Amino acid sequence: MYEQTFKNVDDILHKDAGCGSELDYVEQTSWVLFLKYLDDLEEDRLLSSKLSGTSYQPIIVNRFRWSSWAAPKGKDGKLDINEAMSGDDLLDFVNDELFPYLKRFKHLASSSDTIEYKIGEIFSELKNRIQSGYNLREVINRIDELRFRTSDEKHEMSHLYEDKIKNMGNAGRNGGEYYTPRPLITTIVNVVAPKVGETIYDGAVGSAGFLCEAFEYLKQSKELTTDDVETLQKRTFYGKEKKSLAYVIGIMNMILHGVEAPNIIHTNTLAENLADIQEKDRFDVVLANPPFGGKERAEVQQNFPIKTGETATLFLQHFIKTLKAGGRAGIVIKNTFLSNTDNATVAIRKQLLESCNLHTILDLPRGTFSGAGVKTVVLFFQKGKPTKNIWYYQLNPGRTFGKTNPLYEKDLKEFITLQKKSGLGDNSWVVNLNDIDSITADLSVKNPNNKVEATLRQPHEILDEINTLDKETAKLLSAIYELV
């Protein structure tokens, strides 16, 4: 049922002049979905207060509650078409009254980790792009069919929302930056193995896939006490995101997974000076896929001891700094980080090897990220002790990855099994730090198990073969001329 509802919403948005791509569909679905979620949350809190004999002060005043303006119901429980706004009346209300009201929550909230602050932040960053009030009415009617009351309902909704993010990631317009393949995220979380009570951070949070998967992992890791549940809700997951749409999607994704007021801040992570990071700002676990290929301005580079315009390598410096002593990380990065010879990249590699135990490098095939031709690796490291040995694993699924042939969890099964014991095989090997060039610190993936059947030929051998091929070509041309 819910899947069809999402499809119906996309069909409606596709007809609207204000929405031109999957990114727009997700953005517009998100703010409507968020308001429906808030209404169900308020209903749950109101019911709980009645059962406990306490009073409850609603977050949203009655006039702006979903049940008042979006889906007023008659005595029969069906939409009251006489009370429900549509057309220009609905657009004017949403654009001129509802959004301005919700924006004010950002300034009225007691702190940034409250649901009130999230409301204000979201509606300060988004705008209604749906240009037809009749289309908006149809979207609202469809979203009103959804329910967020039970864990099963939220679970189904979270999977459908992630599917929308995945589609957006395949849709161009840099959509890929919002989506990291879920099997890869699951594998990284399993290797890093966070524990309840540890803090988990993603400074390039995007759609919050890493934080959502870590939440799911921790929920299954043990029998949770009441204190554990509160810890996971309020004191475990932290993120930062620069882009408005990604921020909103990340918030919504975590909410649908069950974190009511995610600790995600809308800010440019790289604008923070590394020298200002104190012990209280550090985390036990870092999980991230920072954007690669971006370039940062000179003023941003001044925040880092090793200056470079490459966004991903600036993020890596940030992540090393924000880890606590003994903290663990799983970071996706372009494979060129392992071999680039520019001074900044070499210096960061050396810093990583000296300050952290880089124990595992997972080499991913080209096409792992749909729509992106770049090759990537995953760095697994623990801060506090220098690297002595690096265990490499070269993922070799025996097929080409792409949009129609994605990465599956079964592709990574051998990696997870061997990684636990640094096991050796055709796709895995160990490199001792003493065997790495001390000047370049080159960490390139060079599988010693790959059998090269043909050795490099001498120049005279190549020339002889060229001459032979030329003679054969001349004979063929001569025969063709004779036939003509």
VEXMARZA-711815 format. One record per residue (C-alpha): x, y, z; residue number from 0. Coordinates in Angstrom, 3 decimals. Example, Ala and Ser with C-alpha at 12.3 -4.5 7.8 and 13.67 -1.06 7.14 Angstrom:
% residues 2
<r <12.300,-4.500,7.800>,0>
<r <13.670,-1.060,7.140>,1>
//
This chain:
% residues 484
<r <0.000,0.000,0.000>,0>
<r <2.672,2.499,1.055>,1>
<r <4.789,1.747,-2.013>,2>
<r <1.874,2.582,-4.296>,3>
<r <1.265,5.788,-2.364>,4>
<r <4.853,6.929,-2.997>,5>
<r <4.491,6.098,-6.695>,6>
<r <1.244,8.077,-6.875>,7>
<r <2.942,11.086,-5.276>,8>
<r <5.792,10.927,-7.802>,9>
<r <3.274,10.767,-10.659>,10>
<r <1.547,13.906,-9.356>,11>
<r <4.830,15.793,-8.924>,12>
<r <5.926,14.744,-12.396>,13>
<r <2.970,16.709,-13.780>,14>
<r <3.827,19.859,-11.836>,15>
<r <5.813,22.638,-13.514>,16>
<r <7.832,23.284,-10.334>,17>
<r <9.312,19.784,-10.068>,18>
<r <11.715,18.622,-12.743>,19>
<r <13.692,15.702,-11.331>,20>
<r <13.960,12.974,-8.714>,21>
<r <15.734,15.463,-6.448>,22>
<r <12.674,17.732,-6.537>,23>
<r <10.366,14.776,-5.924>,24>
<r <12.270,13.748,-2.807>,25>
<r <12.550,17.328,-1.533>,26>
<r <8.842,18.061,-1.877>,27>
<r <7.750,14.673,-0.587>,28>
<r <10.024,15.204,2.434>,29>
<r <8.462,18.364,3.799>,30>
<r <4.902,17.088,3.366>,31>
<r <5.896,13.742,4.881>,32>
<r <7.585,15.498,7.804>,33>
<r <4.419,17.418,8.675>,34>
<r <2.339,14.238,8.571>,35>
<r <4.921,12.559,10.810>,36>
<r <4.711,15.470,13.271>,37>
<r <0.951,15.171,13.453>,38>
<r <1.146,11.442,14.245>,39>
<r <3.891,12.159,16.816>,40>
<r <1.670,14.747,18.512>,41>
<r <-1.231,12.294,18.574>,42>
<r <0.970,9.651,20.212>,43>
<r <2.231,12.113,22.834>,44>
<r <-1.269,13.328,23.561>,45>
<r <-2.480,9.738,24.038>,46>
<r <0.466,8.939,26.322>,47>
<r <-0.230,12.001,28.461>,48>
<r <-3.875,11.004,28.858>,49>
<r <-2.917,7.485,29.899>,50>
<r <-0.406,8.804,32.438>,51>
<r <-2.694,11.535,33.712>,52>
<r <-0.308,14.334,32.707>,53>
<r <-0.841,17.365,30.507>,54>
<r <0.687,17.809,27.075>,55>
<r <1.371,21.076,25.291>,56>
<r <1.355,20.485,21.510>,57>
<r <4.359,21.662,19.501>,58>
<r <2.227,23.035,16.654>,59>
<r <-0.722,25.324,17.403>,60>
<r <-4.066,23.993,16.263>,61>
<r <-4.431,26.228,13.190>,62>
<r <-1.242,24.831,11.673>,63>
<r <-1.740,21.213,12.663>,64>
<r <-1.961,18.748,9.785>,65>
<r <-5.390,17.652,10.940>,66>
<r <-6.641,21.248,10.711>,67>
<r <-5.369,22.553,7.373>,68>
<r <-4.148,19.523,5.407>,69>
<r <-6.637,16.821,6.250>,70>
<r <-9.706,18.113,8.124>,71>
<r <-12.026,15.158,8.684>,72>
<r <-15.784,14.944,8.966>,73>
<r <-17.697,12.828,11.478>,74>
<r <-17.379,9.877,9.111>,75>
<r <-13.565,10.090,9.331>,76>
<r <-13.247,11.075,5.682>,77>
<r <-11.764,14.264,4.246>,78>
<r <-14.145,17.216,4.637>,79>
<r <-13.983,18.701,1.135>,80>
<r <-15.760,21.852,2.325>,81>
<r <-13.010,22.565,4.883>,82>
<r <-9.989,21.300,2.932>,83>
<r <-8.266,24.091,1.010>,84>
<r <-7.192,23.593,-2.587>,85>
<r <-5.938,25.596,-5.571>,86>
<r <-4.656,29.114,-4.930>,87>
<r <-6.134,29.189,-1.431>,88>
<r <-3.968,26.232,-0.416>,89>
<r <-0.831,27.643,-2.077>,90>
<r <-1.287,31.041,-0.401>,91>
<r <-1.750,29.412,3.011>,92>
<r <1.301,27.157,2.664>,93>
<r <3.650,29.768,1.192>,94>
<r <2.541,32.868,3.116>,95>
<r <1.428,31.486,6.469>,96>
<r <2.508,27.883,7.162>,97>
<r <6.174,28.104,6.127>,98>
<r <6.814,31.454,7.900>,99>
<r <5.200,30.057,11.081>,100>
<r <7.338,26.912,11.021>,101>
<r <10.570,28.837,10.280>,102>
<r <10.217,30.724,13.576>,103>
<r <10.736,27.514,15.566>,104>
<r <14.471,27.700,14.868>,105>
<r <14.781,30.861,16.948>,106>
<r <12.313,29.816,19.654>,107>
<r <13.747,26.340,20.347>,108>
<r <15.614,25.807,23.620>,109>
<r <18.501,23.967,21.894>,110>
<r <19.555,22.518,18.537>,111>
<r <18.907,18.908,19.600>,112>
<r <15.135,19.401,19.967>,113>
<r <12.415,18.519,17.483>,114>
<r <11.339,22.171,17.590>,115>
<r <14.723,23.298,16.285>,116>
<r <14.621,20.693,13.518>,117>
<r <11.220,22.012,12.420>,118>
<r <12.567,25.550,12.177>,119>
<r <15.760,24.499,10.411>,120>
<r <13.977,22.368,7.816>,121>
<r <11.455,25.032,6.878>,122>
<r <14.138,27.698,6.773>,123>
<r <16.004,25.659,4.167>,124>
<r <13.158,24.415,1.990>,125>
<r <10.508,26.106,-0.036>,126>
<r <7.376,24.756,-1.598>,127>
<r <8.164,24.141,-5.272>,128>
<r <4.771,22.709,-6.162>,129>
<r <3.209,25.387,-8.365>,130>
<r <-0.297,23.991,-8.689>,131>
<r <-2.454,24.121,-5.588>,132>
<r <-4.504,21.283,-7.035>,133>
<r <-1.423,19.087,-7.387>,134>
<r <-0.450,19.972,-3.821>,135>
<r <-3.907,18.942,-2.622>,136>
<r <-3.504,15.581,-4.353>,137>
<r <-0.057,15.076,-2.800>,138>
<r <-1.417,15.890,0.667>,139>
<r <-4.324,13.481,0.206>,140>
<r <-1.917,10.685,-0.738>,141>
<r <0.500,11.386,2.135>,142>
<r <-2.448,11.414,4.544>,143>
<r <-2.929,7.726,3.723>,144>
<r <0.401,6.979,5.465>,145>
<r <0.746,6.184,9.153>,146>
<r <3.714,6.546,11.513>,147>
<r <2.107,5.075,14.605>,148>
<r <3.687,1.605,14.895>,149>
<r <7.278,0.404,14.554>,150>
<r <6.263,-1.758,11.578>,151>
<r <4.772,1.253,9.803>,152>
<r <7.913,3.317,10.407>,153>
<r <10.109,0.404,9.294>,154>
<r <8.249,0.043,5.991>,155>
<r <8.317,3.806,5.480>,156>
<r <12.074,3.994,6.080>,157>
<r <12.744,1.376,3.392>,158>
<r <10.537,3.166,0.873>,159>
<r <12.196,6.486,1.644>,160>
<r <15.626,4.944,1.150>,161>
<r <14.475,3.638,-2.227>,162>
<r <13.585,7.219,-3.164>,163>
<r <17.050,8.378,-2.084>,164>
<r <18.590,5.591,-4.161>,165>
<r <16.598,6.648,-7.220>,166>
<r <17.682,10.230,-6.625>,167>
<r <21.291,9.051,-6.460>,168>
<r <20.913,7.619,-9.972>,169>
<r <19.179,10.700,-11.338>,170>
<r <22.124,12.973,-12.144>,171>
<r <22.511,16.568,-10.919>,172>
<r <25.102,15.284,-8.433>,173>
<r <22.447,13.024,-6.927>,174>
<r <25.078,10.348,-6.304>,175>
<r <26.479,12.356,-3.405>,176>
<r <23.346,11.543,-1.429>,177>
<r <23.542,7.784,-1.701>,178>
<r <26.171,5.248,-0.679>,179>
<r <25.224,1.635,-1.567>,180>
<r <23.523,0.123,1.477>,181>
<r <25.474,-3.186,1.347>,182>
<r <28.714,-1.213,1.568>,183>
<r <27.454,0.843,4.519>,184>
<r <26.303,-2.316,6.306>,185>
<r <29.718,-3.907,5.781>,186>
<r <31.615,-0.857,7.056>,187>
<r <29.429,-0.694,10.169>,188>
<r <29.957,-4.409,10.808>,189>
<r <33.741,-4.087,10.582>,190>
<r <33.920,-0.991,12.809>,191>
<r <31.403,-2.615,15.201>,192>
<r <30.149,0.326,17.307>,193>
<r <28.854,-0.320,20.820>,194>
<r <25.950,1.157,22.772>,195>
<r <27.346,4.065,24.776>,196>
<r <29.840,5.114,22.106>,197>
<r <29.374,8.314,20.108>,198>
<r <29.162,7.984,16.311>,199>
<r <29.902,10.823,13.914>,200>
<r <29.598,11.587,10.211>,201>
<r <30.837,15.025,9.209>,202>
<r <29.607,14.603,5.622>,203>
<r <26.274,13.127,6.598>,204>
<r <24.378,13.402,3.289>,205>
<r <21.226,11.300,3.597>,206>
<r <22.488,9.894,6.954>,207>
<r <22.853,6.358,5.612>,208>
<r <25.786,5.565,7.920>,209>
<r <24.022,6.860,11.035>,210>
<r <20.782,5.043,10.155>,211>
<r <22.592,1.751,9.590>,212>
<r <24.597,2.174,12.803>,213>
<r <21.302,2.723,14.650>,214>
<r <19.872,-0.487,13.184>,215>
<r <23.082,-2.358,14.058>,216>
<r <23.051,-1.163,17.688>,217>
<r <19.360,-2.003,18.135>,218>
<r <20.205,-5.621,17.280>,219>
<r <23.506,-5.741,19.163>,220>
<r <22.031,-6.468,22.609>,221>
<r <18.888,-6.458,24.703>,222>
<r <18.355,-2.736,25.154>,223>
<r <17.488,-1.257,28.539>,224>
<r <15.435,1.922,28.960>,225>
<r <18.673,3.830,29.506>,226>
<r <20.136,2.296,26.325>,227>
<r <17.132,3.454,24.308>,228>
<r <17.482,6.999,25.643>,229>
<r <21.225,6.922,24.918>,230>
<r <20.601,5.919,21.297>,231>
<r <17.961,8.617,20.923>,232>
<r <19.898,11.510,22.416>,233>
<r <23.611,10.845,22.956>,234>
<r <24.894,8.569,20.202>,235>
<r <24.514,9.919,16.657>,236>
<r <26.018,13.174,15.453>,237>
<r <26.363,14.638,11.988>,238>
<r <27.060,17.769,9.962>,239>
<r <25.869,18.605,6.480>,240>
<r <26.559,21.602,4.277>,241>
<r <23.833,21.307,1.640>,242>
<r <20.239,22.181,2.432>,243>
<r <18.504,19.343,0.597>,244>
<r <20.875,16.695,1.944>,245>
<r <20.375,18.082,5.471>,246>
<r <16.599,17.765,5.221>,247>
<r <16.782,14.276,3.696>,248>
<r <19.215,13.153,6.402>,249>
<r <16.916,14.426,9.165>,250>
<r <13.887,12.757,7.588>,251>
<r <15.739,9.480,7.029>,252>
<r <16.815,9.259,10.663>,253>
<r <13.339,10.148,11.899>,254>
<r <11.814,7.385,9.784>,255>
<r <14.370,4.943,11.212>,256>
<r <13.242,5.892,14.715>,257>
<r <15.518,8.710,15.955>,258>
<r <13.051,11.457,16.884>,259>
<r <15.375,14.499,17.047>,260>
<r <18.617,13.684,15.195>,261>
<r <21.749,15.587,16.262>,262>
<r <22.503,16.734,12.725>,263>
<r <23.720,20.303,12.269>,264>
<r <23.385,22.282,9.058>,265>
<r <26.895,23.693,8.621>,266>
<r <30.060,23.464,6.532>,267>
<r <32.196,20.992,8.451>,268>
<r <35.377,22.204,6.788>,269>
<r <34.792,25.781,7.968>,270>
<r <35.786,24.653,11.467>,271>
<r <39.420,25.263,12.372>,272>
<r <41.092,22.012,13.388>,273>
<r <42.995,23.852,16.120>,274>
<r <39.678,24.616,17.844>,275>
<r <38.644,20.976,18.221>,276>
<r <38.869,19.974,21.897>,277>
<r <38.511,16.626,23.651>,278>
<r <34.800,17.291,24.268>,279>
<r <34.327,17.600,20.494>,280>
<r <35.741,14.162,19.725>,281>
<r <33.933,10.885,18.977>,282>
<r <34.438,7.162,19.512>,283>
<r <33.483,6.191,15.961>,284>
<r <33.612,7.974,12.610>,285>
<r <31.726,6.561,9.604>,286>
<r <31.681,8.604,6.414>,287>
<r <31.827,8.904,2.659>,288>
<r <33.015,12.493,2.168>,289>
<r <32.425,14.091,-1.245>,290>
<r <35.286,13.530,-3.665>,291>
<r <36.321,15.700,-6.558>,292>
<r <35.326,18.947,-4.845>,293>
<r <37.648,21.904,-4.444>,294>
<r <37.757,24.180,-1.417>,295>
<r <38.624,27.884,-1.356>,296>
<r <41.848,29.225,0.157>,297>
<r <40.098,30.547,3.288>,298>
<r <38.736,27.077,4.041>,299>
<r <42.167,25.517,3.547>,300>
<r <43.533,27.863,6.228>,301>
<r <41.635,25.782,8.811>,302>
<r <43.977,22.836,8.214>,303>
<r <47.655,22.273,9.006>,304>
<r <48.098,20.432,5.681>,305>
<r <46.602,22.683,3.024>,306>
<r <45.014,21.270,-0.110>,307>
<r <42.048,22.121,-2.281>,308>
<r <40.866,18.495,-2.419>,309>
<r <37.711,18.215,-0.303>,310>
<r <38.078,14.534,0.578>,311>
<r <41.617,14.891,1.948>,312>
<r <40.576,17.881,4.055>,313>
<r <37.781,15.722,5.462>,314>
<r <40.275,12.975,6.260>,315>
<r <42.332,15.427,8.330>,316>
<r <39.123,16.471,10.089>,317>
<r <38.151,12.878,10.847>,318>
<r <41.569,11.984,12.270>,319>
<r <41.410,15.050,14.515>,320>
<r <37.853,14.376,15.706>,321>
<r <38.536,10.773,16.740>,322>
<r <39.168,10.090,20.405>,323>
<r <42.284,8.141,21.357>,324>
<r <41.381,4.533,20.606>,325>
<r <38.540,5.676,18.354>,326>
<r <37.736,3.710,15.192>,327>
<r <36.852,4.801,11.678>,328>
<r <35.596,3.485,8.341>,329>
<r <36.046,6.087,5.588>,330>
<r <35.310,5.830,1.847>,331>
<r <37.776,7.790,-0.290>,332>
<r <39.033,7.897,-3.901>,333>
<r <41.715,5.319,-4.559>,334>
<r <44.034,8.040,-5.855>,335>
<r <44.545,9.084,-2.236>,336>
<r <46.709,5.980,-1.872>,337>
<r <49.169,6.986,-4.603>,338>
<r <49.005,10.713,-5.415>,339>
<r <52.458,12.279,-5.170>,340>
<r <51.538,15.892,-4.373>,341>
<r <53.037,17.154,-1.119>,342>
<r <49.699,17.500,0.718>,343>
<r <48.463,13.961,-0.008>,344>
<r <51.838,12.438,0.889>,345>
<r <51.864,14.402,4.160>,346>
<r <48.332,13.267,5.068>,347>
<r <49.172,9.629,4.297>,348>
<r <52.195,9.884,6.589>,349>
<r <50.100,11.513,9.319>,350>
<r <47.520,8.727,9.038>,351>
<r <50.173,6.000,9.270>,352>
<r <51.953,7.661,12.203>,353>
<r <48.944,8.627,14.325>,354>
<r <46.608,5.723,13.524>,355>
<r <46.701,1.997,12.942>,356>
<r <45.496,1.737,9.350>,357>
<r <44.769,-1.975,9.650>,358>
<r <42.523,-2.573,6.611>,359>
<r <42.123,-1.231,3.080>,360>
<r <39.150,-2.473,1.053>,361>
<r <39.626,-1.898,-2.689>,362>
<r <36.294,-1.482,-4.512>,363>
<r <35.693,-2.079,-8.240>,364>
<r <34.863,0.760,-10.599>,365>
<r <31.097,1.287,-10.778>,366>
<r <30.412,0.470,-7.114>,367>
<r <28.790,3.890,-6.925>,368>
<r <26.116,3.931,-9.639>,369>
<r <26.667,6.679,-12.143>,370>
<r <30.184,7.393,-10.882>,371>
<r <33.156,6.014,-12.787>,372>
<r <35.670,6.713,-10.037>,373>
<r <37.414,3.952,-8.140>,374>
<r <37.228,4.071,-4.373>,375>
<r <38.696,2.362,-1.346>,376>
<r <37.585,2.098,2.281>,377>
<r <40.114,2.939,4.983>,378>
<r <39.628,1.267,8.369>,379>
<r <41.791,2.645,11.148>,380>
<r <42.101,3.126,14.897>,381>
<r <43.622,6.249,16.401>,382>
<r <46.443,6.170,18.941>,383>
<r <49.047,3.714,17.685>,384>
<r <51.109,3.809,14.475>,385>
<r <50.492,1.393,11.618>,386>
<r <52.649,-1.745,11.456>,387>
<r <50.820,-3.970,8.987>,388>
<r <48.034,-3.247,6.497>,389>
<r <45.650,-5.976,5.405>,390>
<r <44.400,-5.403,1.858>,391>
<r <41.330,-6.909,0.245>,392>
<r <40.571,-6.441,-3.438>,393>
<r <36.870,-6.982,-4.075>,394>
<r <36.573,-9.089,-7.215>,395>
<r <32.954,-10.154,-7.775>,396>
<r <33.582,-11.485,-11.282>,397>
<r <31.197,-9.036,-12.918>,398>
<r <30.988,-5.368,-13.831>,399>
<r <29.066,-3.084,-11.477>,400>
<r <26.625,-0.445,-12.713>,401>
<r <23.102,0.926,-12.304>,402>
<r <21.510,-2.342,-13.432>,403>
<r <24.088,-4.555,-11.732>,404>
<r <24.604,-3.153,-8.218>,405>
<r <26.686,-4.260,-5.261>,406>
<r <25.046,-6.920,-3.045>,407>
<r <25.828,-7.941,0.524>,408>
<r <26.841,-11.417,-0.681>,409>
<r <29.627,-9.772,-2.721>,410>
<r <31.239,-8.649,0.541>,411>
<r <30.722,-11.853,2.506>,412>
<r <34.280,-13.156,1.976>,413>
<r <35.740,-9.777,2.920>,414>
<r <33.905,-9.744,6.261>,415>
<r <34.929,-13.328,7.037>,416>
<r <38.614,-12.863,6.200>,417>
<r <38.925,-9.376,7.702>,418>
<r <38.217,-10.590,11.231>,419>
<r <41.439,-12.614,11.234>,420>
<r <43.394,-10.826,8.459>,421>
<r <43.060,-14.022,6.474>,422>
<r <45.025,-14.540,3.269>,423>
<r <43.581,-15.600,-0.071>,424>
<r <43.585,-14.795,-3.776>,425>
<r <42.035,-11.380,-3.065>,426>
<r <43.794,-10.539,0.208>,427>
<r <47.343,-9.926,1.351>,428>
<r <49.336,-8.135,4.077>,429>
<r <51.873,-5.356,3.601>,430>
<r <54.380,-4.541,6.334>,431>
<r <55.012,-0.845,6.839>,432>
<r <58.749,-1.453,6.470>,433>
<r <58.067,-2.443,2.859>,434>
<r <56.389,0.874,2.074>,435>
<r <58.479,3.698,0.605>,436>
<r <59.253,5.990,3.544>,437>
<r <59.461,9.073,1.295>,438>
<r <56.260,8.738,-0.747>,439>
<r <54.271,6.534,1.671>,440>
<r <52.665,5.016,-1.424>,441>
<r <49.828,2.682,-0.372>,442>
<r <48.690,1.635,-3.863>,443>
<r <46.700,-1.564,-4.206>,444>
<r <49.056,-4.124,-5.752>,445>
<r <47.706,-7.632,-5.407>,446>
<r <50.719,-9.992,-5.338>,447>
<r <48.404,-12.925,-6.119>,448>
<r <47.553,-11.642,-9.596>,449>
<r <49.425,-13.913,-12.017>,450>
<r <50.798,-12.011,-14.985>,451>
<r <50.953,-14.583,-17.754>,452>
<r <52.968,-12.481,-20.192>,453>
<r <56.115,-10.690,-19.127>,454>
<r <57.045,-7.315,-20.604>,455>
<r <58.586,-7.715,-24.061>,456>
<r <61.800,-6.166,-25.331>,457>
<r <61.520,-3.329,-27.905>,458>
<r <62.937,-5.484,-30.747>,459>
<r <60.281,-8.132,-30.063>,460>
<r <57.514,-5.551,-30.384>,461>
<r <59.009,-4.201,-33.631>,462>
<r <59.278,-7.715,-35.073>,463>
<r <55.606,-8.336,-34.347>,464>
<r <54.625,-5.027,-35.963>,465>
<r <56.589,-5.947,-39.103>,466>
<r <54.926,-9.351,-39.245>,467>
<r <51.446,-7.813,-38.877>,468>
<r <52.271,-5.230,-41.581>,469>
<r <53.247,-7.998,-44.015>,470>
<r <50.043,-9.918,-43.280>,471>
<r <47.991,-6.764,-43.828>,472>
<r <49.753,-6.105,-47.151>,473>
<r <48.946,-9.635,-48.359>,474>
<r <45.258,-9.203,-47.428>,475>
<r <45.031,-5.873,-49.248>,476>
<r <46.722,-7.353,-52.304>,477>
<r <44.193,-10.191,-52.400>,478>
<r <41.303,-7.741,-52.107>,479>
<r <42.652,-5.651,-55.009>,480>
<r <42.948,-8.732,-57.181>,481>
<r <39.300,-9.611,-56.520>,482>
<r <38.231,-6.069,-57.446>,483>
//
